[in-house]
């Protein structure tokens, strides 16, 4: 049975593996937003951020990747392949190196993906293989890249594909770790909100917390405003406190999206660069 490192010190030959293993660590931070960031605080709404960005790989996909790798140790000796432009395959490359000393990970990425995404993958030691077509495709398309990667993993004994979209250990990682953490930290939780990618996070946590899905914090704001306008916000309140406790997920850090932010948003959204 794992022992939580109360001082967060990891020593010895297994130090990195212990650092990556959630059972060896205290729960990830759950931080309440101050009133200036919570427009519904005077309506009795308390909003908490679950900081999955404090995981070793700094993104939400670190948990499912770890759980999927732990449940199929054949990945240790094979080349790893995954169709992903970001968090999943980055976590795969990092975690496989830590647990199995395997640095043979290839990300299959659309040739339409932003260059900064590809540079990040290269930075973390991953190979990048491009395919023609959109970044996000139907995962059930028999002609699509996801099915191609599945088939390659099945038919080539030297290759391993996690198959994140149909691997039960994806969503079960959130039943195993994140869901119980939130429930233990905030037993009075009333609403849970997150964006959906492969749907593993929302599906797994839903078995613990009964989620209302949305696009992270903005999705939660939109939901709360709609309920307030309809006069039904109070139906989510705790009868003993008259408060509504909400949790949203911080999935990853903004650095990988910086170029996109500056392309999509107007200059007024950023402080100017001046030459004094």
TORPA-617949 format. One record per residue (C-alpha): residue number from 0; x, y, z. Coordinates in nm, 4 decimals, always signed. Layout:
<tikol><num>NUM</num><X>X</X><Y>Y</Y><Z>Z</Z></tikol>
...
//
This chain:
<tikol><num>0</num><X>+0.0000</X><Y>+0.0000</Y><Z>+0.0000</Z></tikol>
<tikol><num>1</num><X>+0.1379</X><Y>+0.3406</Y><Z>-0.0987</Z></tikol>
<tikol><num>2</num><X>+0.2328</X><Y>+0.5909</Y><Z>+0.1705</Z></tikol>
<tikol><num>3</num><X>+0.1523</X><Y>+0.9586</Y><Z>+0.1148</Z></tikol>
<tikol><num>4</num><X>+0.4638</X><Y>+1.1765</Y><Z>+0.1317</Z></tikol>
<tikol><num>5</num><X>+0.3388</X><Y>+1.4437</Y><Z>+0.3683</Z></tikol>
<tikol><num>6</num><X>+0.6439</X><Y>+1.6645</Y><Z>+0.3047</Z></tikol>
<tikol><num>7</num><X>+0.6411</X><Y>+1.5936</Y><Z>-0.0709</Z></tikol>
<tikol><num>8</num><X>+0.9982</X><Y>+1.4632</Y><Z>-0.0715</Z></tikol>
<tikol><num>9</num><X>+1.0763</X><Y>+1.1696</Y><Z>-0.3001</Z></tikol>
<tikol><num>10</num><X>+1.4102</X><Y>+0.9918</Y><Z>-0.2589</Z></tikol>
<tikol><num>11</num><X>+1.5921</X><Y>+0.6905</Y><Z>-0.3965</Z></tikol>
<tikol><num>12</num><X>+1.5896</X><Y>+0.5012</Y><Z>-0.7275</Z></tikol>
<tikol><num>13</num><X>+1.2074</X><Y>+0.5017</Y><Z>-0.7445</Z></tikol>
<tikol><num>14</num><X>+1.1713</X><Y>+0.8728</Y><Z>-0.6668</Z></tikol>
<tikol><num>15</num><X>+1.0348</X><Y>+0.9796</Y><Z>-1.0068</Z></tikol>
<tikol><num>16</num><X>+0.7877</X><Y>+0.6925</Y><Z>-1.0227</Z></tikol>
<tikol><num>17</num><X>+0.6641</X><Y>+0.7731</Y><Z>-0.6745</Z></tikol>
<tikol><num>18</num><X>+0.6294</X><Y>+1.1400</Y><Z>-0.7696</Z></tikol>
<tikol><num>19</num><X>+0.4133</X><Y>+1.0466</Y><Z>-1.0698</Z></tikol>
<tikol><num>20</num><X>+0.1945</X><Y>+0.8060</Y><Z>-0.8703</Z></tikol>
<tikol><num>21</num><X>-0.1113</X><Y>+0.9833</Y><Z>-0.7195</Z></tikol>
<tikol><num>22</num><X>-0.1399</X><Y>+0.7441</Y><Z>-0.4249</Z></tikol>
<tikol><num>23</num><X>+0.1995</X><Y>+0.8664</Y><Z>-0.3039</Z></tikol>
<tikol><num>24</num><X>+0.0875</X><Y>+1.2293</Y><Z>-0.2938</Z></tikol>
<tikol><num>25</num><X>-0.1660</X><Y>+1.4421</Y><Z>-0.1071</Z></tikol>
<tikol><num>26</num><X>-0.4787</X><Y>+1.5355</Y><Z>-0.3068</Z></tikol>
<tikol><num>27</num><X>-0.4331</X><Y>+1.7890</Y><Z>-0.5844</Z></tikol>
<tikol><num>28</num><X>-0.5244</X><Y>+2.1435</Y><Z>-0.4755</Z></tikol>
<tikol><num>29</num><X>-0.8871</X><Y>+2.2548</Y><Z>-0.4763</Z></tikol>
<tikol><num>30</num><X>-0.8899</X><Y>+2.6353</Y><Z>-0.4673</Z></tikol>
<tikol><num>31</num><X>-1.1939</X><Y>+2.8607</Y><Z>-0.4221</Z></tikol>
<tikol><num>32</num><X>-1.2203</X><Y>+3.1590</Y><Z>-0.6556</Z></tikol>
<tikol><num>33</num><X>-1.2327</X><Y>+3.4982</Y><Z>-0.4811</Z></tikol>
<tikol><num>34</num><X>-1.5418</X><Y>+3.7130</Y><Z>-0.5278</Z></tikol>
<tikol><num>35</num><X>-1.3837</X><Y>+3.9265</Y><Z>-0.8017</Z></tikol>
<tikol><num>36</num><X>-1.3532</X><Y>+3.6127</Y><Z>-1.0164</Z></tikol>
<tikol><num>37</num><X>-1.6918</X><Y>+3.4711</Y><Z>-0.9149</Z></tikol>
<tikol><num>38</num><X>-1.9838</X><Y>+3.6864</Y><Z>-1.0375</Z></tikol>
<tikol><num>39</num><X>-2.2305</X><Y>+3.4576</Y><Z>-0.8577</Z></tikol>
<tikol><num>40</num><X>-2.0805</X><Y>+3.4722</Y><Z>-0.5081</Z></tikol>
<tikol><num>41</num><X>-2.3573</X><Y>+3.7018</Y><Z>-0.3798</Z></tikol>
<tikol><num>42</num><X>-2.6086</X><Y>+3.4467</Y><Z>-0.5085</Z></tikol>
<tikol><num>43</num><X>-2.4662</X><Y>+3.1941</Y><Z>-0.2637</Z></tikol>
<tikol><num>44</num><X>-2.2475</X><Y>+3.0208</Y><Z>-0.5237</Z></tikol>
<tikol><num>45</num><X>-1.8981</X><Y>+2.9061</Y><Z>-0.4279</Z></tikol>
<tikol><num>46</num><X>-1.6710</X><Y>+2.7988</Y><Z>-0.7138</Z></tikol>
<tikol><num>47</num><X>-1.3609</X><Y>+2.5829</Y><Z>-0.6709</Z></tikol>
<tikol><num>48</num><X>-1.0861</X><Y>+2.5062</Y><Z>-0.9226</Z></tikol>
<tikol><num>49</num><X>-0.9458</X><Y>+2.1518</Y><Z>-0.9214</Z></tikol>
<tikol><num>50</num><X>-0.5866</X><Y>+2.2092</Y><Z>-1.0301</Z></tikol>
<tikol><num>51</num><X>-0.4980</X><Y>+1.9089</Y><Z>-1.2453</Z></tikol>
<tikol><num>52</num><X>-0.2287</X><Y>+2.1380</Y><Z>-1.3822</Z></tikol>
<tikol><num>53</num><X>-0.0275</X><Y>+2.0524</Y><Z>-1.0695</Z></tikol>
<tikol><num>54</num><X>+0.0106</X><Y>+1.6919</Y><Z>-1.1813</Z></tikol>
<tikol><num>55</num><X>+0.3698</X><Y>+1.6051</Y><Z>-1.2806</Z></tikol>
<tikol><num>56</num><X>+0.2845</X><Y>+1.6269</Y><Z>-1.6531</Z></tikol>
<tikol><num>57</num><X>+0.0806</X><Y>+1.9445</Y><Z>-1.5844</Z></tikol>
<tikol><num>58</num><X>-0.2401</X><Y>+1.8349</Y><Z>-1.7567</Z></tikol>
<tikol><num>59</num><X>-0.5582</X><Y>+1.6322</Y><Z>-1.7023</Z></tikol>
<tikol><num>60</num><X>-0.4471</X><Y>+1.3494</Y><Z>-1.9326</Z></tikol>
<tikol><num>61</num><X>-0.1653</X><Y>+1.2460</Y><Z>-1.6985</Z></tikol>
<tikol><num>62</num><X>-0.4077</X><Y>+1.0371</Y><Z>-1.4892</Z></tikol>
<tikol><num>63</num><X>-0.5702</X><Y>+0.8295</Y><Z>-1.7672</Z></tikol>
<tikol><num>64</num><X>-0.2351</X><Y>+0.7767</Y><Z>-1.9402</Z></tikol>
<tikol><num>65</num><X>-0.0832</X><Y>+0.6465</Y><Z>-1.6173</Z></tikol>
<tikol><num>66</num><X>-0.3777</X><Y>+0.4162</Y><Z>-1.5500</Z></tikol>
<tikol><num>67</num><X>-0.3767</X><Y>+0.2810</Y><Z>-1.9063</Z></tikol>
<tikol><num>68</num><X>-0.0019</X><Y>+0.2143</Y><Z>-1.8954</Z></tikol>
<tikol><num>69</num><X>-0.0190</X><Y>+0.0466</Y><Z>-1.5551</Z></tikol>
<tikol><num>70</num><X>-0.2878</X><Y>-0.1884</Y><Z>-1.6861</Z></tikol>
<tikol><num>71</num><X>-0.0880</X><Y>-0.3019</Y><Z>-1.9898</Z></tikol>
<tikol><num>72</num><X>+0.2812</X><Y>-0.3412</Y><Z>-1.9151</Z></tikol>
<tikol><num>73</num><X>+0.3519</X><Y>-0.4627</Y><Z>-2.2698</Z></tikol>
<tikol><num>74</num><X>+0.3956</X><Y>-0.0931</Y><Z>-2.3481</Z></tikol>
<tikol><num>75</num><X>+0.7342</X><Y>-0.1100</Y><Z>-2.1796</Z></tikol>
<tikol><num>76</num><X>+0.9063</X><Y>-0.2785</Y><Z>-2.4730</Z></tikol>
<tikol><num>77</num><X>+0.7167</X><Y>-0.1372</Y><Z>-2.7718</Z></tikol>
<tikol><num>78</num><X>+0.7018</X><Y>+0.1755</Y><Z>-2.9790</Z></tikol>
<tikol><num>79</num><X>+0.4123</X><Y>+0.3871</Y><Z>-2.8525</Z></tikol>
<tikol><num>80</num><X>+0.1757</X><Y>+0.5582</Y><Z>-3.0968</Z></tikol>
<tikol><num>81</num><X>-0.1207</X><Y>+0.7852</Y><Z>-3.0330</Z></tikol>
<tikol><num>82</num><X>-0.3321</X><Y>+1.0205</Y><Z>-3.2430</Z></tikol>
<tikol><num>83</num><X>-0.3107</X><Y>+1.3398</Y><Z>-3.0401</Z></tikol>
<tikol><num>84</num><X>-0.1793</X><Y>+1.6934</Y><Z>-3.0922</Z></tikol>
<tikol><num>85</num><X>-0.1353</X><Y>+1.7712</Y><Z>-2.7260</Z></tikol>
<tikol><num>86</num><X>-0.1954</X><Y>+1.6591</Y><Z>-2.3702</Z></tikol>
<tikol><num>87</num><X>-0.2571</X><Y>+1.2859</Y><Z>-2.4143</Z></tikol>
<tikol><num>88</num><X>+0.0474</X><Y>+1.2039</Y><Z>-2.6210</Z></tikol>
<tikol><num>89</num><X>+0.2680</X><Y>+1.4454</Y><Z>-2.4261</Z></tikol>
<tikol><num>90</num><X>+0.1697</X><Y>+1.2717</Y><Z>-2.1016</Z></tikol>
<tikol><num>91</num><X>+0.2244</X><Y>+0.9354</Y><Z>-2.2709</Z></tikol>
<tikol><num>92</num><X>+0.5773</X><Y>+1.0227</Y><Z>-2.3759</Z></tikol>
<tikol><num>93</num><X>+0.6729</X><Y>+1.1587</Y><Z>-2.0340</Z></tikol>
<tikol><num>94</num><X>+0.5078</X><Y>+0.8843</Y><Z>-1.8280</Z></tikol>
<tikol><num>95</num><X>+0.6406</X><Y>+0.5973</Y><Z>-2.0406</Z></tikol>
<tikol><num>96</num><X>+0.9910</X><Y>+0.7365</Y><Z>-1.9974</Z></tikol>
<tikol><num>97</num><X>+0.9497</X><Y>+0.7613</Y><Z>-1.6205</Z></tikol>
<tikol><num>98</num><X>+0.7891</X><Y>+0.4204</Y><Z>-1.5578</Z></tikol>
<tikol><num>99</num><X>+0.9408</X><Y>+0.2056</Y><Z>-1.8330</Z></tikol>
<tikol><num>100</num><X>+1.2479</X><Y>+0.3992</Y><Z>-1.9521</Z></tikol>
<tikol><num>101</num><X>+1.0780</X><Y>+0.3920</Y><Z>-2.2924</Z></tikol>
<tikol><num>102</num><X>+1.1432</X><Y>+0.7022</Y><Z>-2.5015</Z></tikol>
<tikol><num>103</num><X>+0.9955</X><Y>+0.5689</Y><Z>-2.8269</Z></tikol>
<tikol><num>104</num><X>+0.6686</X><Y>+0.7634</Y><Z>-2.8543</Z></tikol>
<tikol><num>105</num><X>+0.5223</X><Y>+0.8943</Y><Z>-3.1795</Z></tikol>
<tikol><num>106</num><X>+0.2426</X><Y>+1.1509</Y><Z>-3.2018</Z></tikol>
<tikol><num>107</num><X>+0.0247</X><Y>+1.1292</Y><Z>-3.5120</Z></tikol>
<tikol><num>108</num><X>-0.0817</X><Y>+1.4872</Y><Z>-3.5756</Z></tikol>
<tikol><num>109</num><X>-0.2838</X><Y>+1.6601</Y><Z>-3.8444</Z></tikol>
<tikol><num>110</num><X>-0.0796</X><Y>+1.8702</Y><Z>-4.0843</Z></tikol>
<tikol><num>111</num><X>-0.3246</X><Y>+2.1497</Y><Z>-3.9993</Z></tikol>
<tikol><num>112</num><X>-0.2259</X><Y>+2.1569</Y><Z>-3.6307</Z></tikol>
<tikol><num>113</num><X>-0.0513</X><Y>+2.4761</Y><Z>-3.5126</Z></tikol>
<tikol><num>114</num><X>+0.3271</X><Y>+2.4682</Y><Z>-3.5346</Z></tikol>
<tikol><num>115</num><X>+0.3637</X><Y>+2.5550</Y><Z>-3.1653</Z></tikol>
<tikol><num>116</num><X>+0.1848</X><Y>+2.2295</Y><Z>-3.0763</Z></tikol>
<tikol><num>117</num><X>+0.4346</X><Y>+2.0301</Y><Z>-3.2823</Z></tikol>
<tikol><num>118</num><X>+0.7279</X><Y>+2.2154</Y><Z>-3.1317</Z></tikol>
<tikol><num>119</num><X>+0.6040</X><Y>+2.1299</Y><Z>-2.7831</Z></tikol>
<tikol><num>120</num><X>+0.5890</X><Y>+1.7614</Y><Z>-2.8728</Z></tikol>
<tikol><num>121</num><X>+0.9428</X><Y>+1.7763</Y><Z>-3.0076</Z></tikol>
<tikol><num>122</num><X>+1.0576</X><Y>+1.9590</Y><Z>-2.6963</Z></tikol>
<tikol><num>123</num><X>+0.9333</X><Y>+1.6734</Y><Z>-2.4776</Z></tikol>
<tikol><num>124</num><X>+1.1228</X><Y>+1.4180</Y><Z>-2.6872</Z></tikol>
<tikol><num>125</num><X>+0.8376</X><Y>+1.2818</Y><Z>-2.9006</Z></tikol>
<tikol><num>126</num><X>+0.8488</X><Y>+1.1966</Y><Z>-3.2693</Z></tikol>
<tikol><num>127</num><X>+0.5864</X><Y>+1.3721</Y><Z>-3.4812</Z></tikol>
<tikol><num>128</num><X>+0.4251</X><Y>+1.2023</Y><Z>-3.7817</Z></tikol>
<tikol><num>129</num><X>+0.1855</X><Y>+1.4117</Y><Z>-3.9895</Z></tikol>
<tikol><num>130</num><X>-0.1321</X><Y>+1.2985</Y><Z>-4.1637</Z></tikol>
<tikol><num>131</num><X>-0.3500</X><Y>+1.4929</Y><Z>-4.4040</Z></tikol>
<tikol><num>132</num><X>-0.6876</X><Y>+1.6036</Y><Z>-4.2753</Z></tikol>
<tikol><num>133</num><X>-0.8524</X><Y>+1.7970</Y><Z>-3.9918</Z></tikol>
<tikol><num>134</num><X>-0.7121</X><Y>+1.8034</Y><Z>-3.6398</Z></tikol>
<tikol><num>135</num><X>-1.0264</X><Y>+1.6479</Y><Z>-3.4908</Z></tikol>
<tikol><num>136</num><X>-1.1840</X><Y>+1.3553</Y><Z>-3.6760</Z></tikol>
<tikol><num>137</num><X>-1.4564</X><Y>+1.0986</Y><Z>-3.6141</Z></tikol>
<tikol><num>138</num><X>-1.2915</X><Y>+0.8425</Y><Z>-3.3884</Z></tikol>
<tikol><num>139</num><X>-1.5179</X><Y>+0.5685</Y><Z>-3.5296</Z></tikol>
<tikol><num>140</num><X>-1.4328</X><Y>+0.6399</Y><Z>-3.8951</Z></tikol>
<tikol><num>141</num><X>-1.2754</X><Y>+0.3175</Y><Z>-4.0326</Z></tikol>
<tikol><num>142</num><X>-1.0696</X><Y>+0.5307</Y><Z>-4.2731</Z></tikol>
<tikol><num>143</num><X>-0.9598</X><Y>+0.7821</Y><Z>-4.0102</Z></tikol>
<tikol><num>144</num><X>-0.6281</X><Y>+0.8187</Y><Z>-3.8253</Z></tikol>
<tikol><num>145</num><X>-0.7630</X><Y>+0.6907</Y><Z>-3.4923</Z></tikol>
<tikol><num>146</num><X>-0.8726</X><Y>+0.3602</Y><Z>-3.6420</Z></tikol>
<tikol><num>147</num><X>-0.5490</X><Y>+0.3390</Y><Z>-3.8373</Z></tikol>
<tikol><num>148</num><X>-0.3512</X><Y>+0.3720</Y><Z>-3.5118</Z></tikol>
<tikol><num>149</num><X>-0.5715</X><Y>+0.1094</Y><Z>-3.3452</Z></tikol>
<tikol><num>150</num><X>-0.5094</X><Y>-0.1320</Y><Z>-3.6295</Z></tikol>
<tikol><num>151</num><X>-0.1356</X><Y>-0.0667</Y><Z>-3.6275</Z></tikol>
<tikol><num>152</num><X>-0.1271</X><Y>-0.1415</Y><Z>-3.2554</Z></tikol>
<tikol><num>153</num><X>-0.3180</X><Y>-0.4676</Y><Z>-3.3052</Z></tikol>
<tikol><num>154</num><X>-0.1284</X><Y>-0.5957</Y><Z>-3.6080</Z></tikol>
<tikol><num>155</num><X>+0.2283</X><Y>-0.4831</Y><Z>-3.5470</Z></tikol>
<tikol><num>156</num><X>+0.3841</X><Y>-0.6700</Y><Z>-3.2510</Z></tikol>
<tikol><num>157</num><X>+0.6406</X><Y>-0.3938</Y><Z>-3.2077</Z></tikol>
<tikol><num>158</num><X>+0.3834</X><Y>-0.1149</Y><Z>-3.1720</Z></tikol>
<tikol><num>159</num><X>+0.1472</X><Y>-0.0211</Y><Z>-2.8883</Z></tikol>
<tikol><num>160</num><X>-0.1587</X><Y>+0.2041</Y><Z>-2.9096</Z></tikol>
<tikol><num>161</num><X>-0.3385</X><Y>+0.3098</Y><Z>-2.5911</Z></tikol>
<tikol><num>162</num><X>-0.6687</X><Y>+0.3502</Y><Z>-2.7748</Z></tikol>
<tikol><num>163</num><X>-0.7785</X><Y>+0.6287</Y><Z>-2.5411</Z></tikol>
<tikol><num>164</num><X>-1.1257</X><Y>+0.6602</Y><Z>-2.6953</Z></tikol>
<tikol><num>165</num><X>-1.2340</X><Y>+0.3047</Y><Z>-2.6172</Z></tikol>
<tikol><num>166</num><X>-0.9973</X><Y>+0.2081</Y><Z>-2.3354</Z></tikol>
<tikol><num>167</num><X>-1.1950</X><Y>+0.1654</Y><Z>-2.0131</Z></tikol>
<tikol><num>168</num><X>-0.8878</X><Y>+0.2494</Y><Z>-1.8072</Z></tikol>
<tikol><num>169</num><X>-0.9137</X><Y>+0.6037</Y><Z>-1.9441</Z></tikol>
<tikol><num>170</num><X>-1.2329</X><Y>+0.6927</Y><Z>-1.7558</Z></tikol>
<tikol><num>171</num><X>-1.1593</X><Y>+0.4515</Y><Z>-1.4719</Z></tikol>
<tikol><num>172</num><X>-0.8577</X><Y>+0.6636</Y><Z>-1.3788</Z></tikol>
<tikol><num>173</num><X>-1.0970</X><Y>+0.9356</Y><Z>-1.2661</Z></tikol>
<tikol><num>174</num><X>-1.2983</X><Y>+0.6863</Y><Z>-1.0641</Z></tikol>
<tikol><num>175</num><X>-0.9723</X><Y>+0.5738</Y><Z>-0.9087</Z></tikol>
<tikol><num>176</num><X>-0.8177</X><Y>+0.9134</Y><Z>-0.8313</Z></tikol>
<tikol><num>177</num><X>-0.9791</X><Y>+1.2449</Y><Z>-0.9230</Z></tikol>
<tikol><num>178</num><X>-1.3422</X><Y>+1.1722</Y><Z>-0.8348</Z></tikol>
<tikol><num>179</num><X>-1.2648</X><Y>+1.0388</Y><Z>-0.4854</Z></tikol>
<tikol><num>180</num><X>-1.0272</X><Y>+1.3285</Y><Z>-0.4223</Z></tikol>
<tikol><num>181</num><X>-1.2950</X><Y>+1.5880</Y><Z>-0.4985</Z></tikol>
<tikol><num>182</num><X>-1.5555</X><Y>+1.4016</Y><Z>-0.2938</Z></tikol>
<tikol><num>183</num><X>-1.3185</X><Y>+1.3808</Y><Z>+0.0025</Z></tikol>
<tikol><num>184</num><X>-1.2111</X><Y>+1.7455</Y><Z>-0.0250</Z></tikol>
<tikol><num>185</num><X>-1.5582</X><Y>+1.8896</Y><Z>-0.0827</Z></tikol>
<tikol><num>186</num><X>-1.8332</X><Y>+1.6498</Y><Z>+0.0300</Z></tikol>
<tikol><num>187</num><X>-2.0887</X><Y>+1.9322</Y><Z>-0.0058</Z></tikol>
<tikol><num>188</num><X>-2.0303</X><Y>+1.9569</Y><Z>-0.3829</Z></tikol>
<tikol><num>189</num><X>-2.3466</X><Y>+2.0327</Y><Z>-0.5822</Z></tikol>
<tikol><num>190</num><X>-2.2222</X><Y>+2.0910</Y><Z>-0.9389</Z></tikol>
<tikol><num>191</num><X>-1.9255</X><Y>+1.9637</Y><Z>-1.1403</Z></tikol>
<tikol><num>192</num><X>-1.8209</X><Y>+2.1176</Y><Z>-1.4705</Z></tikol>
<tikol><num>193</num><X>-1.5527</X><Y>+2.0422</Y><Z>-1.7288</Z></tikol>
<tikol><num>194</num><X>-1.4874</X><Y>+2.0444</Y><Z>-2.1005</Z></tikol>
<tikol><num>195</num><X>-1.4989</X><Y>+1.7152</Y><Z>-2.2889</Z></tikol>
<tikol><num>196</num><X>-1.2351</X><Y>+1.5676</Y><Z>-2.5163</Z></tikol>
<tikol><num>197</num><X>-1.2186</X><Y>+1.1885</Y><Z>-2.5182</Z></tikol>
<tikol><num>198</num><X>-1.4973</X><Y>+1.2096</Y><Z>-2.2488</Z></tikol>
<tikol><num>199</num><X>-1.3028</X><Y>+0.9890</Y><Z>-2.0066</Z></tikol>
<tikol><num>200</num><X>-1.2783</X><Y>+1.2576</Y><Z>-1.7374</Z></tikol>
<tikol><num>201</num><X>-1.6449</X><Y>+1.3538</Y><Z>-1.7358</Z></tikol>
<tikol><num>202</num><X>-1.7557</X><Y>+0.9903</Y><Z>-1.7598</Z></tikol>
<tikol><num>203</num><X>-1.5315</X><Y>+0.8675</Y><Z>-1.4802</Z></tikol>
<tikol><num>204</num><X>-1.5960</X><Y>+1.1552</Y><Z>-1.2421</Z></tikol>
<tikol><num>205</num><X>-1.9667</X><Y>+1.1257</Y><Z>-1.3141</Z></tikol>
<tikol><num>206</num><X>-1.9751</X><Y>+0.7909</Y><Z>-1.1398</Z></tikol>
<tikol><num>207</num><X>-1.8626</X><Y>+0.9741</Y><Z>-0.8274</Z></tikol>
<tikol><num>208</num><X>-1.9970</X><Y>+1.3303</Y><Z>-0.8557</Z></tikol>
<tikol><num>209</num><X>-2.2885</X><Y>+1.3298</Y><Z>-1.1051</Z></tikol>
<tikol><num>210</num><X>-2.1505</X><Y>+1.6032</Y><Z>-1.3325</Z></tikol>
<tikol><num>211</num><X>-2.3062</X><Y>+1.8877</Y><Z>-1.5256</Z></tikol>
<tikol><num>212</num><X>-2.0743</X><Y>+1.9142</Y><Z>-1.8254</Z></tikol>
<tikol><num>213</num><X>-1.9641</X><Y>+2.2345</Y><Z>-1.9964</Z></tikol>
<tikol><num>214</num><X>-1.6524</X><Y>+2.4072</Y><Z>-2.1171</Z></tikol>
<tikol><num>215</num><X>-1.4724</X><Y>+2.4557</Y><Z>-1.7882</Z></tikol>
<tikol><num>216</num><X>-1.5296</X><Y>+2.7838</Y><Z>-1.6086</Z></tikol>
<tikol><num>217</num><X>-1.7119</X><Y>+2.9679</Y><Z>-1.8896</Z></tikol>
<tikol><num>218</num><X>-1.9443</X><Y>+2.6724</Y><Z>-1.9313</Z></tikol>
<tikol><num>219</num><X>-2.0156</X><Y>+2.6845</Y><Z>-1.5600</Z></tikol>
<tikol><num>220</num><X>-2.0829</X><Y>+3.0602</Y><Z>-1.5742</Z></tikol>
<tikol><num>221</num><X>-2.3217</X><Y>+3.0119</Y><Z>-1.8670</Z></tikol>
<tikol><num>222</num><X>-2.5049</X><Y>+2.7343</Y><Z>-1.6842</Z></tikol>
<tikol><num>223</num><X>-2.5376</X><Y>+2.9337</Y><Z>-1.3617</Z></tikol>
<tikol><num>224</num><X>-2.6595</X><Y>+3.2438</Y><Z>-1.5481</Z></tikol>
<tikol><num>225</num><X>-2.9216</X><Y>+3.0402</Y><Z>-1.7327</Z></tikol>
<tikol><num>226</num><X>-3.0473</X><Y>+2.8868</Y><Z>-1.4097</Z></tikol>
<tikol><num>227</num><X>-3.0522</X><Y>+3.2277</Y><Z>-1.2417</Z></tikol>
<tikol><num>228</num><X>-3.2490</X><Y>+3.3814</Y><Z>-1.5306</Z></tikol>
<tikol><num>229</num><X>-3.4969</X><Y>+3.0932</Y><Z>-1.5118</Z></tikol>
<tikol><num>230</num><X>-3.5365</X><Y>+3.1377</Y><Z>-1.1365</Z></tikol>
<tikol><num>231</num><X>-3.4168</X><Y>+2.7809</Y><Z>-1.0705</Z></tikol>
<tikol><num>232</num><X>-3.0683</X><Y>+2.8390</Y><Z>-0.9306</Z></tikol>
<tikol><num>233</num><X>-3.1718</X><Y>+2.7696</Y><Z>-0.5731</Z></tikol>
<tikol><num>234</num><X>-3.2692</X><Y>+2.4108</Y><Z>-0.6522</Z></tikol>
<tikol><num>235</num><X>-2.8967</X><Y>+2.3258</Y><Z>-0.6456</Z></tikol>
<tikol><num>236</num><X>-2.8391</X><Y>+2.4777</Y><Z>-0.3018</Z></tikol>
<tikol><num>237</num><X>-2.7452</X><Y>+2.2738</Y><Z>+0.0031</Z></tikol>
<tikol><num>238</num><X>-3.0499</X><Y>+2.2834</Y><Z>+0.2350</Z></tikol>
<tikol><num>239</num><X>-2.8318</X><Y>+2.3242</Y><Z>+0.5441</Z></tikol>
<tikol><num>240</num><X>-2.6248</X><Y>+2.6204</Y><Z>+0.4179</Z></tikol>
<tikol><num>241</num><X>-2.8269</X><Y>+2.7630</Y><Z>+0.1235</Z></tikol>
<tikol><num>242</num><X>-2.4973</X><Y>+2.7639</Y><Z>-0.0687</Z></tikol>
<tikol><num>243</num><X>-2.4130</X><Y>+2.6016</Y><Z>-0.4024</Z></tikol>
<tikol><num>244</num><X>-2.0660</X><Y>+2.4462</Y><Z>-0.4192</Z></tikol>
<tikol><num>245</num><X>-1.9265</X><Y>+2.4025</Y><Z>-0.7704</Z></tikol>
<tikol><num>246</num><X>-1.6058</X><Y>+2.2467</Y><Z>-0.8998</Z></tikol>
<tikol><num>247</num><X>-1.4516</X><Y>+2.3011</Y><Z>-1.2419</Z></tikol>
<tikol><num>248</num><X>-1.1415</X><Y>+2.1389</Y><Z>-1.3859</Z></tikol>
<tikol><num>249</num><X>-0.8200</X><Y>+2.3185</Y><Z>-1.4787</Z></tikol>
<tikol><num>250</num><X>-0.7113</X><Y>+2.0875</Y><Z>-1.7595</Z></tikol>
<tikol><num>251</num><X>-0.3806</X><Y>+2.2283</Y><Z>-1.8781</Z></tikol>
<tikol><num>252</num><X>-0.1656</X><Y>+2.5408</Y><Z>-1.8806</Z></tikol>
<tikol><num>253</num><X>-0.2020</X><Y>+2.8199</Y><Z>-2.1386</Z></tikol>
<tikol><num>254</num><X>+0.1552</X><Y>+2.8166</Y><Z>-2.2715</Z></tikol>
<tikol><num>255</num><X>+0.0860</X><Y>+2.5639</Y><Z>-2.5476</Z></tikol>
<tikol><num>256</num><X>-0.1922</X><Y>+2.7860</Y><Z>-2.6829</Z></tikol>
<tikol><num>257</num><X>-0.0190</X><Y>+3.1260</Y><Z>-2.6711</Z></tikol>
<tikol><num>258</num><X>+0.0176</X><Y>+3.1698</Y><Z>-3.0473</Z></tikol>
<tikol><num>259</num><X>-0.3484</X><Y>+3.0821</Y><Z>-3.0943</Z></tikol>
<tikol><num>260</num><X>-0.4591</X><Y>+3.3329</Y><Z>-2.8284</Z></tikol>
<tikol><num>261</num><X>-0.2728</X><Y>+3.6154</Y><Z>-2.9998</Z></tikol>
<tikol><num>262</num><X>-0.4128</X><Y>+3.5162</Y><Z>-3.3393</Z></tikol>
<tikol><num>263</num><X>-0.7751</X><Y>+3.4851</Y><Z>-3.2273</Z></tikol>
<tikol><num>264</num><X>-0.8023</X><Y>+3.7714</Y><Z>-2.9761</Z></tikol>
<tikol><num>265</num><X>-0.7766</X><Y>+4.1420</Y><Z>-3.0443</Z></tikol>
<tikol><num>266</num><X>-0.4686</X><Y>+4.3390</Y><Z>-2.9266</Z></tikol>
<tikol><num>267</num><X>-0.6862</X><Y>+4.5153</Y><Z>-2.6652</Z></tikol>
<tikol><num>268</num><X>-0.6906</X><Y>+4.1923</Y><Z>-2.4637</Z></tikol>
<tikol><num>269</num><X>-0.3169</X><Y>+4.2199</Y><Z>-2.3905</Z></tikol>
<tikol><num>270</num><X>-0.0857</X><Y>+4.4759</Y><Z>-2.2352</Z></tikol>
<tikol><num>271</num><X>+0.1180</X><Y>+4.6612</Y><Z>-2.4988</Z></tikol>
<tikol><num>272</num><X>+0.4900</X><Y>+4.6215</Y><Z>-2.5597</Z></tikol>
<tikol><num>273</num><X>+0.6530</X><Y>+4.9650</Y><Z>-2.5285</Z></tikol>
<tikol><num>274</num><X>+0.9998</X><Y>+5.1019</Y><Z>-2.5868</Z></tikol>
<tikol><num>275</num><X>+1.0880</X><Y>+5.3594</Y><Z>-2.3233</Z></tikol>
//
